[in-house]
Amino acid sequence: MSSGSARAVALALVANGGIAVSKFGVFLLTGSSSLLTEAIHSTADCINQALLFLGMRQGAKPATAKHPLGHGQAAFVASFLVALLLFSVGGLYSLVEGLHKIRHPEQPHQLGWAVALLAFALGLEGWSLRGALRAAGPERRGRSLLRYLRQSSSTELVVVLAEDIAALLGLLFALAAVLLTLVTGNPVWDGIGSVAIGVLLIAVAGFVGVEVTSLLLNEAPPLALRAALRAAVDEDPAVDRVLNLVAVLVGSDRLMVALQVKFRDQPSGTALVAAINALERRLHERFPQIQHLFVEPDEV
C-alpha cells in the first residue's frame, strides 16, 4: 500500500468526518436543504474512504493459487463501488431532495450559521485536496490534472482527488444557494443549490465509473510507458527485435508484461536462458511497477 495514497485517503476521511458532523448539526439549526444534501454527500464520502482503505489492503495481499496475478484489482473494485455510492447516495438523493424543495419550498432559518459552517468546510476540504495533490505529485510529473486523472492507475488517489474537487465545488454551490436565499428571502434558491450539487455528483460519479471500468477491463498502460518498455528491450545486446509486447494494468501502478522476442543467435540453450534472465532482471530494475513478466523467445 502506497504511504502517499494511504495518507491522502486518511486526510480525506478526517476532513469529511468532521464536515459531515458539522453539516448535520447546522442543518438541524437551519433546515437548509443544501446543507442536508451536503451532509449526505460528506457521509457518503466517509463510506467511500473506508471502502478505499479496504480495497488498498486487499490489493496488497500476495498472489495465491486462486489469484495468480495477485489481488491488485481489489482497489479498482473498491473505486467502482465508490462511484456507485456517489451516484446513488450522493447525486440522486441530492437531485430528488432539491426538486422537492423547489416544488414545495420551506424557508430555512439562522442562515448565518450555515455560511460560517460552509466557510469552515471549504478550509477543511482545501486541506484534504492539498494533501491529495501532494501525494499525486511524484506520479503526475507535470501532467495536467485532467490528464493525470484519466491516465493514472492509482485509483485511490484518482477517487480522492475527484471527491475533493466535487466537494469543494459542491460547497461553493451550497454557499451560493444559502447566500441567495439570505439576500432574496426566496427559499427556492436552496432547492436549486441541492439540484446543482446532485448534477455535479452524478457527473463526477460517471467520470470515475468510466475510468475505473476501463481498468477493470484490463486497460493497457499509457502509450509512453509501452514505448519505453519496448525501447528498453530493444536496447538489450542479446535482443534482435521485439516481435510483440502486451502490457496490462493489474493494480494501482502494477503491470503484467508479456514479451515475444527474437534473440540474437546464442551458442546454446543455456546461453539463451541466461540472456532471458538477464533481460528480465534489467526490466525489473528499470520498471519496478512490473509485477509479472513473461518472455517468450521466438523466430517469427
C-alpha positions as CSV (number, residue, x, y, z in Angstrom):
1,M,0.0,0.0,0.0
2,S,1.5,3.4,-1.0
3,S,2.1,5.6,2.0
4,G,1.2,8.7,0.0
5,S,-2.1,7.2,-1.1
6,A,-2.9,6.0,2.4
7,R,-2.1,9.4,3.8
8,A,-4.3,11.1,1.2
9,V,-7.3,8.8,2.0
10,A,-6.8,9.3,5.7
11,L,-6.8,13.1,5.3
12,A,-10.0,12.9,3.2
13,L,-11.6,10.7,5.9
14,V,-10.7,13.0,8.7
15,A,-11.9,16.1,6.8
16,N,-15.2,14.5,5.6
17,G,-15.9,13.1,9.0
18,G,-15.6,16.4,10.7
19,I,-17.5,18.2,8.0
20,A,-20.4,15.7,8.0
21,V,-21.0,16.0,11.7
22,S,-20.9,19.8,11.5
23,K,-23.3,19.9,8.5
24,F,-25.8,17.7,10.2
25,G,-25.7,19.9,13.3
26,V,-26.2,23.1,11.3
27,F,-28.9,21.5,9.2
28,L,-30.9,20.8,12.3
29,L,-30.5,24.5,13.3
30,T,-31.3,26.0,9.8
31,G,-33.4,23.4,8.0
32,S,-31.4,24.2,4.8
33,S,-31.9,21.7,2.0
34,S,-28.5,22.5,0.5
35,L,-26.9,21.7,3.9
36,L,-28.8,18.4,4.2
37,T,-27.6,17.3,0.8
38,E,-24.1,18.4,1.6
39,A,-24.2,16.4,4.9
40,I,-25.4,13.3,3.0
41,H,-22.6,13.9,0.5
42,S,-19.9,14.1,3.2
43,T,-21.3,11.0,4.9
44,A,-21.1,9.1,1.6
45,D,-17.6,10.3,1.2
46,C,-16.6,8.9,4.6
47,I,-18.0,5.5,3.5
48,N,-16.1,5.9,0.2
49,Q,-12.8,6.4,2.0
50,A,-13.4,3.4,4.2
51,L,-14.0,1.3,1.0
52,L,-10.8,2.7,-0.5
53,F,-8.8,1.6,2.6
54,L,-10.4,-1.9,2.4
55,G,-9.6,-2.1,-1.4
56,M,-6.0,-1.0,-0.8
57,R,-5.5,-3.5,2.0
58,Q,-6.9,-6.3,-0.2
59,G,-4.8,-5.2,-3.1
60,A,-1.7,-5.5,-1.1
61,K,-2.2,-9.2,-0.5
62,P,0.3,-11.5,-2.3
63,A,-0.6,-13.8,-5.2
64,T,-2.2,-17.2,-4.5
65,A,-3.0,-20.3,-6.5
66,K,-6.6,-19.0,-6.9
67,H,-5.4,-15.5,-7.8
68,P,-2.1,-16.0,-9.5
69,L,-1.8,-12.3,-10.7
70,G,-2.4,-11.1,-7.1
71,H,-5.2,-9.0,-5.7
72,G,-4.3,-5.6,-7.1
73,Q,-7.6,-5.1,-8.9
74,A,-9.4,-5.0,-5.5
75,A,-8.6,-1.3,-5.4
76,F,-10.3,-1.0,-8.8
77,V,-13.4,-2.8,-7.4
78,A,-13.5,-0.5,-4.4
79,S,-13.2,2.6,-6.6
80,F,-16.1,1.3,-8.7
81,L,-18.3,0.9,-5.6
82,V,-17.3,4.4,-4.6
83,A,-18.6,5.7,-8.0
84,L,-21.9,3.8,-7.4
85,L,-22.3,5.4,-4.0
86,L,-21.5,8.9,-5.3
87,F,-24.2,8.4,-8.0
88,S,-26.9,6.9,-5.8
89,V,-26.5,8.1,-2.2
90,G,-24.9,11.5,-3.2
91,G,-26.1,12.5,-6.6
92,L,-29.6,11.0,-6.9
93,Y,-30.6,11.9,-3.3
94,S,-29.4,15.5,-3.8
95,L,-31.3,15.8,-7.1
96,V,-34.6,14.4,-5.7
97,E,-34.3,16.5,-2.5
98,G,-33.6,19.7,-4.4
99,L,-36.5,19.1,-6.8
100,H,-38.8,18.5,-3.9
101,K,-37.7,21.8,-2.2
102,I,-38.2,23.7,-5.5
103,R,-41.8,22.4,-5.8
104,H,-42.5,22.7,-2.0
105,P,-40.1,25.5,-0.7
106,E,-39.6,25.8,3.0
107,Q,-38.0,28.9,4.5
108,P,-34.6,28.0,6.2
109,H,-33.6,30.0,9.3
110,Q,-30.4,31.1,11.1
111,L,-28.6,31.0,7.8
112,G,-25.6,32.9,9.4
113,W,-24.6,29.5,10.9
114,A,-24.8,27.9,7.5
115,V,-22.5,30.5,6.0
116,A,-20.0,30.1,8.8
117,L,-20.0,26.3,8.5
118,L,-19.6,26.3,4.8
119,A,-16.6,28.6,5.1
120,F,-15.1,26.2,7.7
121,A,-15.8,23.2,5.5
122,L,-14.2,24.9,2.5
123,G,-11.0,25.2,4.5
124,L,-11.0,21.5,5.5
125,E,-11.7,20.3,2.0
126,G,-8.9,22.5,0.7
127,W,-6.6,20.9,3.2
128,S,-7.6,17.5,2.1
129,L,-7.2,18.4,-1.6
130,R,-3.8,19.8,-1.0
131,G,-2.7,16.6,0.7
132,A,-4.1,14.5,-2.3
133,L,-2.3,16.7,-4.8
134,R,0.9,16.4,-2.9
135,A,0.6,12.6,-2.8
136,A,-0.1,12.5,-6.6
137,G,2.8,14.8,-7.4
138,P,5.5,12.2,-8.0
139,E,3.3,10.2,-10.4
140,R,1.8,13.2,-12.0
141,R,5.1,14.6,-13.3
142,G,3.9,17.8,-14.7
143,R,0.8,16.4,-16.5
144,S,-2.4,18.4,-16.3
145,L,-4.8,17.3,-13.6
146,L,-7.4,16.1,-16.0
147,R,-4.8,14.1,-18.0
148,Y,-3.5,12.6,-14.7
149,L,-7.0,11.6,-13.6
150,R,-7.6,9.9,-16.9
151,Q,-4.3,8.0,-17.2
152,S,-3.4,7.1,-13.6
153,S,-3.9,3.6,-12.3
154,S,-3.7,4.7,-8.7
155,T,-7.5,4.7,-8.4
156,E,-7.5,5.5,-4.7
157,L,-5.8,8.9,-5.5
158,V,-8.0,9.5,-8.5
159,V,-11.1,8.9,-6.4
160,V,-9.9,11.1,-3.5
161,L,-9.0,13.9,-5.9
162,A,-12.3,13.7,-7.8
163,E,-14.2,13.6,-4.5
164,D,-12.3,16.6,-3.1
165,I,-12.8,18.6,-6.2
166,A,-16.5,17.7,-6.2
167,A,-16.8,18.6,-2.6
168,L,-15.2,22.0,-3.0
169,L,-17.5,22.8,-5.9
170,G,-20.5,21.4,-4.0
171,L,-19.7,23.6,-1.0
172,L,-19.4,26.7,-3.3
173,F,-22.8,25.8,-4.8
174,A,-24.3,25.4,-1.3
175,L,-22.7,28.7,-0.2
176,A,-24.1,30.5,-3.2
177,A,-27.6,29.0,-2.6
178,V,-27.6,29.9,1.1
179,L,-26.4,33.5,0.4
180,L,-29.0,34.0,-2.4
181,T,-31.7,32.7,0.0
182,L,-30.4,35.0,2.7
183,V,-30.4,38.1,0.4
184,T,-33.6,37.5,-1.5
185,G,-35.6,35.7,1.1
186,N,-36.7,33.2,-1.6
187,P,-36.2,29.6,-0.4
188,V,-36.3,28.2,-3.9
189,W,-32.6,29.1,-4.2
190,D,-31.9,26.5,-1.5
191,G,-33.6,23.8,-3.6
192,I,-31.7,24.9,-6.7
193,G,-28.5,24.6,-4.8
194,S,-29.3,21.0,-4.0
195,V,-30.1,20.2,-7.6
196,A,-26.8,21.7,-8.7
197,I,-24.9,19.6,-6.2
198,G,-26.8,16.5,-7.3
199,V,-25.9,17.1,-11.0
200,L,-22.3,17.7,-10.0
201,L,-22.0,14.4,-8.1
202,I,-23.7,12.4,-10.8
203,A,-21.2,13.9,-13.4
204,V,-18.2,13.0,-11.1
205,A,-19.6,9.5,-10.4
206,G,-19.9,9.0,-14.1
207,F,-16.4,10.1,-14.8
208,V,-14.9,7.9,-12.1
209,G,-17.1,4.9,-13.1
210,V,-16.0,5.1,-16.8
211,E,-12.3,5.4,-15.9
212,V,-12.4,2.5,-13.3
213,T,-14.4,0.3,-15.7
214,S,-11.7,0.6,-18.3
215,L,-9.1,-0.5,-15.7
216,L,-11.3,-3.5,-14.7
217,L,-11.4,-4.5,-18.4
218,N,-7.6,-4.9,-18.5
219,E,-6.6,-1.5,-19.7
220,A,-3.1,-1.1,-21.1
221,P,-0.7,1.5,-19.5
222,P,-0.1,4.8,-21.3
223,L,1.5,4.7,-24.7
224,A,4.6,6.5,-23.5
225,L,5.3,3.7,-20.9
226,R,4.7,1.0,-23.5
227,A,7.1,2.7,-25.8
228,A,9.7,3.0,-23.0
229,L,9.3,-0.8,-22.3
230,R,9.8,-1.6,-26.0
231,A,12.8,0.6,-26.2
232,A,14.4,-0.9,-23.1
233,V,14.0,-4.4,-24.6
234,D,15.4,-3.3,-28.0
235,E,18.5,-1.9,-26.1
236,D,19.4,-5.3,-24.7
237,P,22.5,-6.6,-26.5
238,A,21.1,-10.1,-26.8
239,V,17.9,-9.0,-28.5
240,D,17.4,-8.8,-32.2
241,R,14.0,-7.3,-32.1
242,V,10.7,-7.2,-30.2
243,L,8.0,-9.2,-32.0
244,N,5.1,-8.5,-29.7
245,L,4.6,-6.7,-26.4
246,V,1.4,-6.9,-24.2
247,A,1.2,-4.8,-21.0
248,V,-1.8,-4.7,-18.7
249,L,-2.5,-2.9,-15.5
250,V,-3.3,-5.4,-12.8
251,G,-3.4,-3.0,-9.9
252,S,-2.5,0.5,-8.8
253,D,0.8,1.1,-10.5
254,R,1.2,-2.6,-11.1
255,L,1.9,-4.2,-14.5
256,M,1.8,-7.6,-16.1
257,V,4.1,-7.6,-19.2
258,A,4.3,-10.4,-21.8
259,L,7.0,-10.3,-24.5
260,Q,7.6,-12.2,-27.7
261,V,11.3,-11.6,-28.6
262,K,13.7,-12.7,-31.3
263,F,17.1,-13.1,-29.7
264,R,20.4,-13.0,-31.5
265,D,21.9,-16.4,-32.1
266,Q,23.1,-18.0,-28.9
267,P,25.8,-20.7,-28.6
268,S,23.5,-23.0,-26.6
269,G,20.1,-23.3,-24.9
270,T,21.8,-22.5,-21.6
271,A,23.1,-19.2,-23.0
272,L,19.6,-18.4,-24.3
273,V,18.1,-18.9,-20.8
274,A,20.9,-16.7,-19.3
275,A,20.0,-14.0,-21.9
276,I,16.3,-14.2,-21.0
277,N,17.1,-14.0,-17.2
278,A,19.4,-11.0,-17.8
279,L,16.7,-9.2,-19.8
280,E,14.1,-9.8,-17.0
281,R,16.5,-8.5,-14.3
282,R,17.1,-5.3,-16.3
283,L,13.4,-4.7,-16.9
284,H,12.5,-5.3,-13.2
285,E,15.2,-2.8,-12.2
286,R,14.2,-0.2,-14.7
287,F,10.4,-0.6,-14.2
288,P,9.7,-1.6,-10.6
289,Q,6.0,-1.5,-11.3
290,I,6.3,-4.7,-13.3
291,Q,4.8,-7.4,-11.0
292,H,4.6,-10.2,-13.6
293,L,7.0,-10.6,-16.6
294,F,6.8,-13.3,-19.2
295,V,9.4,-13.5,-22.0
296,E,8.9,-15.9,-24.9
297,P,11.8,-16.4,-27.4
298,D,10.6,-16.8,-31.0
299,E,12.0,-16.7,-34.5
300,V,8.9,-15.4,-36.3
